[in-house]
Amino acid sequence: GASTLVSQALEANDLVQRGAGMIDGFSRGLVPRKAIPLTPPKKAFSTIEVDGLTYIDPASYARYDSYAQAIASFDIDLLVSTFHRYRALLEQAYMGFGHSVEDMDNALIRSLDYVLATPEPSEPVALQRKEAIFQYADPQFEQLTALQKQLLRMGPENSAKIKRQARALRRGLLGVSQ
């Protein structure tokens, strides 16, 4: 469940280094899997066919329920205060990725902005198979960042939970009141 995922993440070695790696990856629209110490979903990605078109099977969204719930359980005030408490260590680790210290805050906000800018389609989005993988049939969705496509694969409910937390974290980091 969600608490297991949070425990798994907190028990990982090099937590500060992984945090800097997440900021680096997310700020470029990537999903930095090496920095995220979580086991992948147990169930496989699945699709359905409707009127000759392929879509993500809504049952496939459940694969990500525990991840979204774990993120939804974060205490934003604690996260913000922890960020500020360990800022110097994070900055040092972030420089290890070849970035300047001055860019870290912008990178973190950019990461959250990618999440918040992820579209919320009102209807299922068609897929097309390209070799061994599925891509979005609509170029508007296929051109999204890997991070944004991951949010779409998680389904509307899970994506909404993550966006709520991203919005609150962004406000907290910028010192904007709720």
Secondary structure, DSSP 8 states (H G I E B T S, - for coil): -HHHHHHHHHHSS-HHHHHHHHHHHHHTT---TTTS-----SS---EEEETTEEEE-GGGGGGGHHHHHHHHT--HHHHHHHHHHTHHHHHHHHHTTT--TTHHHHHHHHHHHHHHTS---SS--EEEEETTEEEESSHHHHTS-HHHHHHHHT-HHHHHHHHHHHHHHHHHHHT---
